[in-house]
Every structure is written in structure tokens, then in C-alpha cells.
Amino acid sequence: MTTTLPPSMGDFGRTRFELDPAFGRLRRDGPVARVRLPDGGLGWLVTGWEEARRVLADPAFSRELAVGRSTGAQRRETFITDIDPPEHTRVRRKAVRAFTHRRVQLLRPRVEEIVDELLTAMIEAGPPADLAAAFSLPLPVTVICELLGVPAEDRMRFQGWSDAFLSVSAYTPEEVRTAHAALDAYLTALIEERRAAPADDLLSALVHVRDEEGGLTEDELVNLGVGLLIAGYETTASQITNLTYTLLTREEHWRRLRADPGLVPTALEELLRFVPLGSDTGMPRIAARDVELGGMVIGAGDTVLVARPAANRDEKVFDDPETLVLDRTDNPHLAFGHGIHHCLGAHLARLELQTAIGAVLRRLPTLRLAVPPDELRWKTGLSVRGLNELPVTWTRENA
């Protein structure tokens, strides 16, 4: 039996953070289903948690083959998310040292400082405010750009470039190519500056790896920098806004966290499980050989899509999965992926999200939406879900 892929990719204004009910029905019928893809071809949709982890970790399911099929062989922009071992292992090893849990924790004082500076400025300007523009966007931009060594005056240029990189239909192919070229050119020039005058930043360290230790080509160095900038900015920025919106529209959860701030780290994991960020079906894989999965035989060359948000609602793994349970402790969600393509910046994202949500709860306990929820504008045409703005207000004397 073949079903049509649920039509949610890149059009989240209608569904907001809700999952198409078809994902749940498919998972209950069987964790792996034959589906008709948007291009008319056939593929497989994985909605079960166990099966999703298998696809994300098993080298039999290739990202590199999927990228080659969808873009053609001549492609300069080969990002770390698009390659398989051994090339993936070689490139990732060069960057992973900057994102270990220990290294990220050393950034905590600076992240806390940036959070307080941004909230202070927003509070002093007075309500109402757009939390996205005043807080959610500048926080991760500042953090990732300071980490990489991007000058402060250049940081806000990345918003337009980032949106184009994540476009499904919001930008034309020509606009996407233009954004790719502009960011490539910018990073290439910045790398040359760091080569001539190294600084105490990640980009200088990567240049050293490239020039002194070997193991990276010049294109890989540029693409790694581009990938880190885009991933370190847009996803975290969107989720700060998304998670705040989720709490503000569920007042009992907002009140509970305000009364028990020690619950924030556990609650964050549950919010990450419950609130989908990206496309429901993520990055496709191609089966490199025949594979048995979830009672189905996937043939070599078949396209496989993993619906991580659906897997995060798997009844076999999560009790009461359709409910937001802030104190859920057994929470092996797949929000950051799994396997070799597990999010490189997951530790940094967690640090920023915990710090941001905790500080907003502490400093703005009376925060609330400034407009009715149905008046909010949602992003469309991008591979991430989120709000264009989050208008909020608060009681001045309590801020």
C-alpha cells in the first residue's frame, strides 16, 4: 500500500507547531511506510523512534547519495551534513573539538552576559517589544560570530543569507545561488584575514588545521565555516522564540517554571521533543544496499525520509507522547538527530536555550503576548518552523 507524503514541508503557517495527524496514523499502522514523494516517485517514510535511530546511524542509509541525486555531481557547496564516512569523519573531527561539553561550558559566563545585556536593553526600552528581534535573533548571532571571529559590524548580514540557505520556496533558485555565493565570498575573505593575522577564535584554529596539520581542503574549510554560521544562528534563534511562545500560550507551564526555575533543564528537553523545529521529513537518505527495516525490505537506491518529530511522539518510547510533560525525565528525543550527523552544536544550543529561557522567566515573570495568538505571523517557505515576530508585553514594576 502506498500513501501520499503529508504536505507540511516548508508550509508551517497553517500547522504552526502541530504535526499532521497523518504522521501518527502512519506510525501506528507501521513504523515504515511506502509513500509517494512530491516529485511523483516512490520512497519510504520512517515514523517510529527505533527505526528512525537506525536510519540516522546506519551507514547503509547514505546522505551523500541523496545529495548527489538531488543536486547533480558538480557541486561545490558540500557541507558536513551531506557527506558520508570516511570524508565526514575526517572533516567533523577537525571541528568537534570546539564543541565538546567541556569547551562549551567555558562559554557559559559570556552567554549569560550577552543574555543579560539584551534583556536589559529590551526592558529599558519598555513594553511592548518584539522578543524575536530584540532577543532571540541577536543572542545566537552574537555567540556564534564571537566564537568564529566574525566582526560585530557584519553579524546582522547573516539573517538574509541564512533564510536563503533554508529556503524551500521562499526564495527563487537564483536568489539562493546569490546568497550562497555572497556568504562563500565573505568567508573566503575572512579566512584570508585570519591566515594573515590569526586571532583567538575558531576560524583561526580551523585555518591552522588546514594549513599546518592538513586534513581539510580550502573548499571544506569555507563550507565548514558557512555551515557553522548558519546552523549556529537560525535554528537556535527560531527555537528561543518558539519555546517562549509555547510556554506563553500554556500559562500553567509558564507559572510552573517561574515557581521552579530548577526544572528548566528538564523542561527544555521536553520542549525540544514536543516542539518541532524543522521540516517534518528532514534530510533524505538513499539506501546503499537492500535493508530490512521495520518489517519492510528497502531496496538499494530507494529514498528514505525520517520524520523525527513523528518519532518523538512514538507511543512505544514516550508515555502520553501528545502531551507536554515538563518533568519528563526519560526523554531520548531526536531533536538534535542521532548518529554521525548528530548536531555538532547541540551542547552550545542547549546552553543558549537554557540560559535564555531561564533569564526570561526570572527577569520578566509577567511576560505575555501583546497580541492574540491568531494575529501572529508565521514563517513560510523555509525548512524551519517559527514566528516572524513575537510581540510581547509585561508589567514594568515587575521587570
Disulfide bonds with the S-S distance in Angstrom:
none
